[in-house]
Amino acid sequence: MQRGSFLAVITVVFLGSGMIASADDTGAPEPAVIRDQIRLTQSGARQVLDAALAQARTMNLAVNISVVDDGGHLLAFARMDGARPGSIYTSMTKATTAALIRKETGPLPTEDNLDTHLSLAVENAATASGGKFTTLKGGVPIVVDGQVVGAVGVGGATGEQDREIARAGVAALAKETARE
């Protein structure tokens, strides 16, 4: 076999291996696509944002609020008058983290079992990877029918206050989308 023919055969086998249908543990073929997923719309993101803004006003706080989709991409943002500019990025990072880890942000592993060294290591790793991850409180996932469709992140107050504002935004959308 000539060298060129050998490379062609290897290339066909290598590239062709990606075309073989995969199977789950039962041997049944896995679907090529997932259909009928729930997505957060611009209108839904705005509802979350408006409810979070209303909660912040009730608490007499000026904060930054970010709403992202399930992949952590920004859908809506507001910087309240008087909110710290430095907290803009913090709110976005909190929202992105909550969307990607599919749970509320906060110290790792849990608040009941706080591991300061682990939390600091995660923060340092986040910095090294572009800062897309945080352990700061204030990021809350948006869940509809058991599926994470996005998240909201709040920055500018204490962690507990940020979380309360974010939860108010999520609760408003949950009320709106609840199935009867």
Helices and strands as residue ranges (DSSP letters): H 3-16, G 17-19, H 42-58, E 64-69, E 74-79, H 87-101, H 116-128, E 139-144, E 147-155, H 159-177
